[in-house]
């Protein structure tokens, strides 16, 4: 998670994070409307691409304890399309965003959805500059000998494989 700008489309219970670079906006709007507008705005920016981080706990929820979660999964799957998705434990991502907020910009749009663990975390990065490009820049001598250049940066080639409720759409 080494990107420079993060946008979070958060559920209504998402914690308020504190940090110089963190801004929280209470939208008073439905989750999917906020997510659709955010994804559309990102798509219109030629210099940004989003990697998606979802809470790993989402796959554990059932209709019994979280009414509407099945429909949520289907709709978010549709909206995210071919974007690269990674699961991250809720506490881990909150911790990382709190720390990153001191160094990067984090914009949180709180929606009105009340299903837990439905926040969508979008890490924006440049589509022409991936971990392999970074490795070639930083380690030019090793680049010619190593087939997986991204192993030098420790970041991998994109998001790890996703094995949750959206597993029909796996991206590397």
KOLDREN-445174 format. One record per residue: x, y, z of N, C-alpha, C in turn. Coordinates in steps of 0.001 Angstrom, whole numbers, plus 500000, padded with zeros to 6 digits. Layout:
<pts>
XYZXYZXYZ/...
</pts>
This chain:
<pts>
500841498825500000500000500000500000500889501242500000/501619501437498926502546502547498864502091503642497927/500820503853497802500318504834496869500205506206497523/499991507231496714500042508600497212498700509189497607/497628508701497043496303509217497369495375508042497616/494618508127498692493625507112499022492256507766499095/491260507088498543489874507514498684489128506333499293/488359506599500331487592505557500988486114505903500861/485340504992500301483886505116500315483463504222501477/483117504876502581482981504177503852481531503966504267/481356502925505085480047502709505700479855503735506815/478631503838507322478311504886508293479021504708509630/479481503501509947480165503256511221481681503358511113/482197503702509948483649503788509753484239504776510762/485343504410511395485905505302512417486440506602511815/486395507648512609486977508916512192488477508806512438/489251508915511371490700508822511475491270510215511651/492339510298512406492958511580512685494325511641512027/494595512714511346495882512902510711495862514142509845/497033514699509615497160515928508833496576515764507437/496818514628506794496378514430505424495052513715505278/494314513543506394493061512798506352491883513766506461/490953513630505526489730514439505559488535513504505449/487561513694506342486346512888506328485166513770505960/484366513299505009483184514039504569481965513159504801/481016513658505558479752512970505786478859513296504593/478623512331503715477908512618502471476397512666502632/475851511897503577474402511812503705473769511132502495/474580510394501746474166509783500484474391508278500541/473633507551499728473757506103499658475129505658499188/475529504512499663476858503970499401477146503806497904/476210503203497185476457502939495767476503504217494942/475713505204495308475772506477494590477138507137494781/477638507130496001478962507703496272480041506909495536/479956505585495590480955504746494926480925504942493414/479741504978492819479632505182491373480249506507490943/479932507580491661480482508897491316481994508929491485/482481508288492530483923508258492783484641507476491692/484129506306491357484751505490490310484706506200488958/483615506887488673483504507633487418484546508748487358/484713509474488464485696510557488504487116510022488318/487417508896488930488748508290488779488955507843487336/487937507228486746488045506745485358488288507886484380/487771509063484683487945510216483800489338510829483905/490093510468484929491457510970485103492420510040484375/493060510526483355493971509692482578495220509304483359/495568510091484358496814509855485086496638509008486346/495451508523486625495226507701487817494525506398487478/494843505402488276494180504100488219493976503677489670/492894502990489947492606502598491327492855501111491545/493488500824492664493550499462493187492559499436494333/491782498391494426490703498316495403491085497401496554/490825497878497757491036497082498959489700496974499676/489244495736499874488007495472500594488340494795501910/487470494984502882487661494333504178487496492828504030/488467492069504515488407490609504414487239490045505217/486782490771506212485670490312507039484353490260506259/484274490969505142483042491015504348482580489616503929/483508488764503586483148487412503130482557486562504248/482759486959505496482266486191506631480839486551507023/480331487663506512478997488121506886477908487283506235/476795487116506945475640486395506409474420487302506491/473389486905505776472134487648505804471519487659507200/471763486609507964471201486519509312471676487679510185/472954487948510161473491489020511001473608490358510299/473601490349508982473822491578508210472897491588506988/471644491895507240470635491898506171471073492788505015/471004492262503808471353493017502608472768492781502111/473559491989502828474956491803502451475108491051501132/474208490137500833474301489396499569474078490328498385/473062491155498462472797492139497396473947493137497310/474514493506498450475662494424498451476820493816497669/477157492562497964478269491899497280478056491878495768/476835491566495345476536491518493913476693492893493268/476169493916493913476222495270493348477655495804493327/478409495600494394479777496116494426480636495368493407/480379494090493227481074493304492218480833493906490835/479599494248490556479234494870489276479929496224489102/479914497048490140480492498389490042482013498374489883/482679497436490535484142497420490502484692496833489210/483868496100488486484268495607487167485600494894487172/486541495372486360487839494722486181488946495299487061/488598496118488040489638496698488889490327495618489720/491588495842490011492370494932490835491874495017492277/491542493861492871490968493830494224491835492999495150/491986493500496363492735492800497402491927492857498694/491925491769499435491281491734500753492298492107501825/491869492910502780492727493301503896491865493316505156/492408492809506264491672492866507532491370494316507883/490170494549508394489701495901508724490696496655509621/491117496018510696492036496687511633493356497042510964/493832496188510080495094496447509391494994497667508477/493920497745507717493802498872506799493567500181507554/492815500141508625492595501345509437493928501832510001/494713500914510516496017501253511075496932501862510017/496974501222508842497847501729507781497391503095507279/496097503284507127495607504587506664495871505672507696/495737505344508974496029506318510028497482506761509957/498380505807509769499803506127509669500114506854508371/499518506379507253499792506979505943499258508397505861/498211508694506640497616510020506613498582511127507000/499691510769507600500717511763507929501579512090506719/501601511154505728502493511325504575501751511514503256/500529511026503176499778511096501922498385511642502198/497663511863501150496304512383501249495315511221501335/494423511254502329493376510247502493492042510992502568/491159510697501624489846511327501581488799510249501857/487996510463502904487002509481503314485608510057503087/484827509384502249483432509745502022482583508758502814/481956509213503898481096508324504678479706508325504065/479225507136503727477896506982503138476896506618504236/475673506361503828474626506031504799474428504529504995/475199503687504317475018502237504459475404501807505879/474626500872506409474893500425507781475333498963507860/475601498334506736476126496967506752477616497065507102/478072496315508105479482496430508512480446495907507442/481653496416507486482765495966506636482508496158505137/481737497152504772481421497390503367482207498560502773/483135499103503502483929500213502983484806499760501825/484917500618500828485740500348499652486909501330499686/488121500801499750489333501609499834489996501635498460/490196502821497926490762502977496584492124503648496676/493159502940496281494512503493496257494784503946494825/495048505230494662495279505763493327496756505746493005/497072505314491792498450505341491332498472505607489843/499636505833489323499808506151487914499753504871487096/498903504799486049498791503562485273500051503208484499/500916504167484243502126503893483484503318503570484378/503124503584485693504236503340486601503837502275487597/504251501058487352503896499926488182505116499464488984/504976498441489831506121497970490620507311497537489765/507075496966488582508190496570487712508964497793487235/508259498872486894508923500110486474509767500681487610/509232500638488806509964501128489974511220500292490208/511108498979490074512263498100490266513342498382489231/512935498570487979513923498878486926514650500184487222/513956501160487761514574502440488106515560502276489264/515127501613490313515923501527491538517019500465491491/516830499402490720517778498298490690518124497905489252/518723498796488484518950498517487061519867497323486796/520864497086487636521773495959487410521073494625487609/520243494531488625519535493290488902518385493067487925/517875494110487333516691494005486462516899493029485318/518088492982484760518331492088483628518443490620484053/518686490361485336518853488992485805517639488426486525/516690489258486822515559488804487631514285488856486809/513589487732486742512382487691485917511228488441486569/511110488373487889510040489092488573510643490324489234/510733491391488477511362492612488969510689493160490215/509412492962490337508708493539491470509121492902492791/509761491735492767510223491125494010511278492000494680/511938492837493911512935493736494480512314494823495332/511111495233494983510447496294495738509647495744496901/509402494427496913508622493826497981507139494091497851/506704494598496704505303494947496549504531493999495657/505177493128494938504459492223494049503979492929492800/503471492173491877502983492759490627501499493018490730/501130494021491480499717494342491658499195493713492936/497895493677493060497264493175494272497358491655494344/497459491124495557497465489675495714496157489074495208/496170487778494934494964487088494485493859487240495521/492665487418495051491506487613495907490714486321495962/490363485855497144489658484592497257488368484734498045/487772485901497989486551486140498749485304485999497908/484241486662498307482958486511497625482970487037496198/483993487729495787484081488263494438485111487487493626/485420486251494033486529485508493437486354485177491965/485185485362491420484996485119489982485783486136489172/486191487213489782486912488282489089488259488466489760/489207487631489445490540487711490050491470488469489135/492255489352489738493243490121488987494586489984489650/495635490035488865496996489968489420497514491354489612/
</pts>
